[in-house]
Amino acid sequence: MLNYIWGGLIVVSLIFALVGDIRDFAADTYRNGSALPVEVHFSDGYDNDARRQDIAVVLDSTVYRSLYASSDKPASRYDGILIQTERGRQLRFADGEKLPEPLATIRSSTSRRSDDLAGAVTGPEPPVGANQWTTAMQFEPVRWVKLNAIAQAAIEFAETAVTIALSLIGGLALWLGLLKIAEASGILYALVRLTQPLLRPLFPEVPDDHPAFGLIVLNLSANMLGLGNAATPLGIKAMQELQTLNPVPNTATNSMVMLLAMNTASVQIVPPVLLVAIMGLHVNQLFFSILITTTLSLIVAITAAKLLGRLRRYRASDPGATD
Amino acid sequence: MNILRLIIDYAAAFVLPLIIVGFPLYGMIRKVRVYEVFVEGAKEGFNVAITIIPYLVAILFAIAMFRASGALEFLIDGLRPVLSWINIPAEVIPMGIVRPLTGSGSAAIVLDMISQYGEDSILVKMAATMFGSTETTFYVIAVYFGAVHVRKTRHAVPAGLIADIFAMFAAVYVVLLLFG
C-alpha cells in the first residue's frame, strides 16, 4: 500500500507541475517580455547622480489587472528603490512587500538574493528634480515555476527530515536510558503484570509477561497526556520489543500495526503541546470535543486494524501466521 | 467535570518529573547501578535516530512535492462539493486532508484560520479539534516502522487513514453538537 501511495505522490506531483507549467506557458500567465507600467514617486525629487534612491511605486489597479488578467488588487503604494548604474536603471520593490499575484510568483522565482522584486526600467529618464515619473518595469522571464518548485521542495524537505531525525537523538537517549533502568529495577515488569490483562485482547501475539506490554502502556499514556516528546521514544522502544517477536523482520506484525493505528488515532486527554502553543487558553473549551473525537477515532482505529488484519491479502503476509 | 479536568491537568504536569526522578530513585533502592545502566540504554538513542532518516526522507520529500505541485489544492477543491453535500464546511476540508500528511502544514492551517475567522469561530473549533484528536499518520509510520527497519507495512496505512477520515467527520459533528 505504502509503495503505491509513495509512488503515486511523486508521479502525480510531476504531472500536476507539468500541466500547471504548460497552462502558464499557454496563457502566458507571467506576461514574459511585456513591461509593467508603473508610476514612481520621489519624496525629495529625482537625483540623476544618486546610485540608489528610496522611492514609492504606484500600480494602477485597472492597468495591472488587465495586463495580467489577474483578480488580485495591488495595494495603493509600495516602498521601493531606484538603482542607477552604467548598465542602466533598475527598480526594486522593497524586501518583503506583500505583492499581488502574479508578481509574488515572479518575485519568488526570479529574486536571487532576498525577497525583493527587481525589474529593468525601460523608457526615458525622468527630469531632474521631478517628483513623479511614469515608466515601465521589465521583469526577467519566468518559466517552469512548478517544476522548479517541486524539485526545490524535495531537496528542502529531505534536509528537514534529517533535522527532525537528529533532533530526536537527545529525547531518545534520555528515554532509552530511563527505560533501561526501569527494566533492570523491575518497574517495567510490574507495569506489565498490571496492564497485560487489559492489553491482551489487542495484542494477542505478545506472550505473557513480555516487556512490550509495559512499553505500549507507557507510550499510550504519554500520548494521552499530550507529551509528544516522550511518546515517540517510548513508542519506538515498544516497536523494538515487538520486533523481537517478529520472525520476518522487514514486515509488520499484527501487533505492530495495532500499536501504530492506536498512535495515529492519538488518544489525547490533554491537547498536544503544539495546539496549546497556537491557541493558548482557547484550547480549554475544546477539551471535550477533542476527548470525544479522539476516543471515537481510537475505537475506529482499533476496529480497522483488527478487521483489515482478517482480510485474505493481509493474512497471507502475516509474519506471525502459522501455516 | 471540572474536577476531572483538574486531575488530568495535574497528572500531565507531574508525570514527567515523577518518571524522570522516580525510575532512577527506585533503581537505587533496588541496588541497580543506575548511572551505568542509564548510559548503556542511552547510547542506543543515536543509532535509532540515524536508522529513521531514510524512511523520514522518503515520506517527507514526497509529501512536500505533492504540496508544491498544486495537486493538494486540486484534491481539496475536488472534494469540496462532495463533502459540503454531507454538511462538512468547505473551510475545514484543507485541515482534514493535510492533517495526516504534515504536522507543520496543519499547524499553519490552524494559525491561518484563526487569523481569518477568529479564535472563537466554529470553523476554528472544528479544525483545532481535528488537529488535536489525530496524529500525522505518515510521519508516525516513517518514524515507528523506520526505527525497526519495517518496510512492508501491511494494513497500517489503511487502518491509520480510516481512523483519520473518521476523525475528520467526527470532529465536525462533535463540534456542531457541542457548540452549534
Boltz contact constraints between the chains, C-beta under 6 A:
constraints:
  - contact:
      token1: [A, 1]
      token2: [B, 157]
      max_distance: 6.0
  - contact:
      token1: [A, 2]
      token2: [B, 153]
      max_distance: 6.0
  - contact:
      token1: [A, 2]
      token2: [B, 157]
      max_distance: 6.0
  - contact:
      token1: [A, 6]
      token2: [B, 62]
      max_distance: 6.0
  - contact:
      token1: [A, 9]
      token2: [B, 62]
      max_distance: 6.0
  - contact:
      token1: [A, 9]
      token2: [B, 66]
      max_distance: 6.0
  - contact:
      token1: [A, 10]
      token2: [B, 62]
      max_distance: 6.0
  - contact:
      token1: [A, 12]
      token2: [B, 71]
      max_distance: 6.0
  - contact:
      token1: [A, 13]
      token2: [B, 65]
      max_distance: 6.0
  - contact:
      token1: [A, 13]
      token2: [B, 66]
      max_distance: 6.0
  - contact:
      token1: [A, 13]
      token2: [B, 69]
      max_distance: 6.0
  - contact:
      token1: [A, 13]
      token2: [B, 71]
      max_distance: 6.0
  - contact:
      token1: [A, 16]
      token2: [B, 69]
      max_distance: 6.0
  - contact:
      token1: [A, 16]
      token2: [B, 70]
      max_distance: 6.0
  - contact:
      token1: [A, 16]
      token2: [B, 71]
      max_distance: 6.0
  - contact:
      token1: [A, 17]
      token2: [B, 69]
      max_distance: 6.0
  - contact:
      token1: [A, 20]
      token2: [B, 70]
      max_distance: 6.0
  - contact:
      token1: [A, 146]
      token2: [B, 69]
      max_distance: 6.0
  - contact:
      token1: [A, 149]
      token2: [B, 68]
      max_distance: 6.0
  - contact:
      token1: [A, 150]
      token2: [B, 65]
      max_distance: 6.0
  - contact:
      token1: [A, 150]
      token2: [B, 68]
      max_distance: 6.0
  - contact:
      token1: [A, 150]
      token2: [B, 69]
      max_distance: 6.0
  - contact:
      token1: [A, 153]
      token2: [B, 64]
      max_distance: 6.0
  - contact:
      token1: [A, 153]
      token2: [B, 65]
      max_distance: 6.0
  - contact:
      token1: [A, 153]
      token2: [B, 68]
      max_distance: 6.0
  - contact:
      token1: [A, 154]
      token2: [B, 61]
      max_distance: 6.0
  - contact:
      token1: [A, 154]
      token2: [B, 65]
      max_distance: 6.0
  - contact:
      token1: [A, 157]
      token2: [B, 60]
      max_distance: 6.0
  - contact:
      token1: [A, 157]
      token2: [B, 61]
      max_distance: 6.0
  - contact:
      token1: [A, 157]
      token2: [B, 64]
      max_distance: 6.0
  - contact:
      token1: [A, 158]
      token2: [B, 57]
      max_distance: 6.0
  - contact:
      token1: [A, 158]
      token2: [B, 61]
      max_distance: 6.0
  - contact:
      token1: [A, 161]
      token2: [B, 56]
      max_distance: 6.0
  - contact:
      token1: [A, 161]
      token2: [B, 57]
      max_distance: 6.0
  - contact:
      token1: [A, 161]
      token2: [B, 60]
      max_distance: 6.0
  - contact:
      token1: [A, 162]
      token2: [B, 53]
      max_distance: 6.0
  - contact:
      token1: [A, 165]
      token2: [B, 49]
      max_distance: 6.0
  - contact:
      token1: [A, 165]
      token2: [B, 52]
      max_distance: 6.0
  - contact:
      token1: [A, 165]
      token2: [B, 53]
      max_distance: 6.0
  - contact:
      token1: [A, 165]
      token2: [B, 56]
      max_distance: 6.0
  - contact:
      token1: [A, 168]
      token2: [B, 49]
      max_distance: 6.0
  - contact:
      token1: [A, 169]
      token2: [B, 45]
      max_distance: 6.0
  - contact:
      token1: [A, 169]
      token2: [B, 46]
      max_distance: 6.0
  - contact:
      token1: [A, 169]
      token2: [B, 49]
      max_distance: 6.0
  - contact:
      token1: [A, 172]
      token2: [B, 45]
      max_distance: 6.0
  - contact:
      token1: [A, 172]
      token2: [B, 48]
      max_distance: 6.0
  - contact:
      token1: [A, 172]
      token2: [B, 49]
      max_distance: 6.0
  - contact:
      token1: [A, 173]
      token2: [B, 42]
      max_distance: 6.0
  - contact:
      token1: [A, 173]
      token2: [B, 45]
      max_distance: 6.0
  - contact:
      token1: [A, 176]
      token2: [B, 41]
      max_distance: 6.0
  - contact:
      token1: [A, 176]
      token2: [B, 42]
      max_distance: 6.0
  - contact:
      token1: [A, 176]
      token2: [B, 44]
      max_distance: 6.0
  - contact:
      token1: [A, 176]
      token2: [B, 45]
      max_distance: 6.0
  - contact:
      token1: [A, 177]
      token2: [B, 38]
      max_distance: 6.0
  - contact:
      token1: [A, 177]
      token2: [B, 41]
      max_distance: 6.0
  - contact:
      token1: [A, 177]
      token2: [B, 42]
      max_distance: 6.0
  - contact:
      token1: [A, 178]
      token2: [B, 23]
      max_distance: 6.0
  - contact:
      token1: [A, 180]
      token2: [B, 37]
      max_distance: 6.0
  - contact:
      token1: [A, 180]
      token2: [B, 40]
      max_distance: 6.0
  - contact:
      token1: [A, 180]
      token2: [B, 41]
      max_distance: 6.0
  - contact:
      token1: [A, 181]
      token2: [B, 23]
      max_distance: 6.0
  - contact:
      token1: [A, 181]
      token2: [B, 24]
      max_distance: 6.0
  - contact:
      token1: [A, 181]
      token2: [B, 27]
      max_distance: 6.0
  - contact:
      token1: [A, 181]
      token2: [B, 34]
      max_distance: 6.0
  - contact:
      token1: [A, 181]
      token2: [B, 37]
      max_distance: 6.0
  - contact:
      token1: [A, 181]
      token2: [B, 38]
      max_distance: 6.0
  - contact:
      token1: [A, 182]
      token2: [B, 23]
      max_distance: 6.0
  - contact:
      token1: [A, 184]
      token2: [B, 32]
      max_distance: 6.0
  - contact:
      token1: [A, 184]
      token2: [B, 37]
      max_distance: 6.0
  - contact:
      token1: [A, 185]
      token2: [B, 26]
      max_distance: 6.0
  - contact:
      token1: [A, 185]
      token2: [B, 27]
      max_distance: 6.0
  - contact:
      token1: [A, 185]
      token2: [B, 30]
      max_distance: 6.0
  - contact:
      token1: [A, 185]
      token2: [B, 32]
      max_distance: 6.0
  - contact:
      token1: [A, 187]
      token2: [B, 26]
      max_distance: 6.0
  - contact:
      token1: [A, 225]
      token2: [B, 12]
      max_distance: 6.0
  - contact:
      token1: [A, 225]
      token2: [B, 15]
      max_distance: 6.0
  - contact:
      token1: [A, 235]
      token2: [B, 144]
      max_distance: 6.0
  - contact:
      token1: [A, 236]
      token2: [B, 48]
      max_distance: 6.0
  - contact:
      token1: [A, 236]
      token2: [B, 147]
      max_distance: 6.0
  - contact:
      token1: [A, 239]
      token2: [B, 144]
      max_distance: 6.0
  - contact:
      token1: [A, 239]
      token2: [B, 147]
      max_distance: 6.0
  - contact:
      token1: [A, 239]
      token2: [B, 148]
      max_distance: 6.0
  - contact:
      token1: [A, 240]
      token2: [B, 148]
      max_distance: 6.0
  - contact:
      token1: [A, 243]
      token2: [B, 148]
      max_distance: 6.0
  - contact:
      token1: [A, 250]
      token2: [B, 151]
      max_distance: 6.0
  - contact:
      token1: [A, 250]
      token2: [B, 152]
      max_distance: 6.0
  - contact:
      token1: [A, 251]
      token2: [B, 152]
      max_distance: 6.0
  - contact:
      token1: [A, 252]
      token2: [B, 150]
      max_distance: 6.0
  - contact:
      token1: [A, 252]
      token2: [B, 153]
      max_distance: 6.0
  - contact:
      token1: [A, 252]
      token2: [B, 154]
      max_distance: 6.0
  - contact:
      token1: [A, 252]
      token2: [B, 156]
      max_distance: 6.0
  - contact:
      token1: [A, 257]
      token2: [B, 154]
      max_distance: 6.0
  - contact:
      token1: [A, 257]
      token2: [B, 155]
      max_distance: 6.0
  - contact:
      token1: [A, 257]
      token2: [B, 156]
      max_distance: 6.0
  - contact:
      token1: [A, 260]
      token2: [B, 144]
      max_distance: 6.0
  - contact:
      token1: [A, 260]
      token2: [B, 156]
      max_distance: 6.0
  - contact:
      token1: [A, 261]
      token2: [B, 159]
      max_distance: 6.0
  - contact:
      token1: [A, 261]
      token2: [B, 160]
      max_distance: 6.0
  - contact:
      token1: [A, 263]
      token2: [B, 140]
      max_distance: 6.0
  - contact:
      token1: [A, 264]
      token2: [B, 135]
      max_distance: 6.0
  - contact:
      token1: [A, 264]
      token2: [B, 137]
      max_distance: 6.0
  - contact:
      token1: [A, 264]
      token2: [B, 140]
      max_distance: 6.0
  - contact:
      token1: [A, 264]
      token2: [B, 160]
      max_distance: 6.0
  - contact:
      token1: [A, 265]
      token2: [B, 163]
      max_distance: 6.0
  - contact:
      token1: [A, 266]
      token2: [B, 134]
      max_distance: 6.0
  - contact:
      token1: [A, 266]
      token2: [B, 135]
      max_distance: 6.0
  - contact:
      token1: [A, 269]
      token2: [B, 8]
      max_distance: 6.0
  - contact:
      token1: [A, 270]
      token2: [B, 12]
      max_distance: 6.0
  - contact:
      token1: [A, 271]
      token2: [B, 132]
      max_distance: 6.0
  - contact:
      token1: [A, 274]
      token2: [B, 107]
      max_distance: 6.0
  - contact:
      token1: [A, 275]
      token2: [B, 131]
      max_distance: 6.0
  - contact:
      token1: [A, 275]
      token2: [B, 132]
      max_distance: 6.0
  - contact:
      token1: [A, 278]
      token2: [B, 110]
      max_distance: 6.0
  - contact:
      token1: [A, 278]
      token2: [B, 111]
      max_distance: 6.0
  - contact:
      token1: [A, 282]
      token2: [B, 119]
      max_distance: 6.0
  - contact:
      token1: [A, 286]
      token2: [B, 128]
      max_distance: 6.0
  - contact:
      token1: [A, 286]
      token2: [B, 129]
      max_distance: 6.0
  - contact:
      token1: [A, 289]
      token2: [B, 129]
      max_distance: 6.0
  - contact:
      token1: [A, 289]
      token2: [B, 174]
      max_distance: 6.0
  - contact:
      token1: [A, 289]
      token2: [B, 175]
      max_distance: 6.0
  - contact:
      token1: [A, 289]
      token2: [B, 178]
      max_distance: 6.0
  - contact:
      token1: [A, 290]
      token2: [B, 129]
      max_distance: 6.0
  - contact:
      token1: [A, 290]
      token2: [B, 132]
      max_distance: 6.0
  - contact:
      token1: [A, 290]
      token2: [B, 133]
      max_distance: 6.0
  - contact:
      token1: [A, 292]
      token2: [B, 174]
      max_distance: 6.0
  - contact:
      token1: [A, 293]
      token2: [B, 129]
      max_distance: 6.0
  - contact:
      token1: [A, 293]
      token2: [B, 133]
      max_distance: 6.0
  - contact:
      token1: [A, 293]
      token2: [B, 167]
      max_distance: 6.0
  - contact:
      token1: [A, 293]
      token2: [B, 170]
      max_distance: 6.0
  - contact:
      token1: [A, 293]
      token2: [B, 171]
      max_distance: 6.0
  - contact:
      token1: [A, 293]
      token2: [B, 174]
      max_distance: 6.0
  - contact:
      token1: [A, 294]
      token2: [B, 133]
      max_distance: 6.0
  - contact:
      token1: [A, 296]
      token2: [B, 170]
      max_distance: 6.0
  - contact:
      token1: [A, 297]
      token2: [B, 163]
      max_distance: 6.0
  - contact:
      token1: [A, 297]
      token2: [B, 166]
      max_distance: 6.0
  - contact:
      token1: [A, 297]
      token2: [B, 167]
      max_distance: 6.0
  - contact:
      token1: [A, 300]
      token2: [B, 163]
      max_distance: 6.0
  - contact:
      token1: [A, 300]
      token2: [B, 166]
      max_distance: 6.0
  - contact:
      token1: [A, 301]
      token2: [B, 163]
      max_distance: 6.0
  - contact:
      token1: [A, 304]
      token2: [B, 159]
      max_distance: 6.0
  - contact:
      token1: [A, 304]
      token2: [B, 162]
      max_distance: 6.0
  - contact:
      token1: [A, 305]
      token2: [B, 159]
      max_distance: 6.0
  - contact:
      token1: [A, 308]
      token2: [B, 155]
      max_distance: 6.0
  - contact:
      token1: [A, 308]
      token2: [B, 158]
      max_distance: 6.0
  - contact:
      token1: [A, 308]
      token2: [B, 159]
      max_distance: 6.0
  - contact:
      token1: [A, 309]
      token2: [B, 155]
      max_distance: 6.0
  - contact:
      token1: [A, 314]
      token2: [B, 154]
      max_distance: 6.0
  - contact:
      token1: [A, 314]
      token2: [B, 155]
      max_distance: 6.0
  - contact:
      token1: [A, 317]
      token2: [B, 154]
      max_distance: 6.0
